[in-house]
């Protein structure tokens, strides 16, 4: 076991974030503030010493990841399994608009990882598609004598779900893992004498 740490970075702020509008799989761009946020975290993340950097294919995550990868002198890989939750009919709408159509829907969605927005996917679906990314990295580094660390650059909902999955939390406990700020990150790590993933930090940032 040589994959020791996984850092999960959320993309910088977008205009949709600023307006409280749901993004999901919509390919939104970083706002100027989001680009500044990405630039601000580069010195902090570049000093960690990642061996690989992998990004969601959505532009807001890719552009955030590219800033870090260039500072680290590493190539940037893309994996669409790191995309945000597909929010179906909710994509492009504000929370207020969704609540006006179906009062209580947002609360249901946030409290039940199996609850699915109309035409979208559940948090459980997101975890099932994204966890293999870490499993494949684990297998790739299984016989490596060096301790390895990877950075995954993705989205708030996906990161919360992956943390729950890696920690093997019961589904009833998933809502305790809260939201992730723009350009903030989580770290899960492990060691030889404690091989399960442990949460080392959450919502870390500049």
Order of alpha helices (4+ residues) and beta strands (2+ residues): beta-alpha-alpha-beta-alpha-beta-alpha-alpha-alpha-beta-alpha-beta-beta
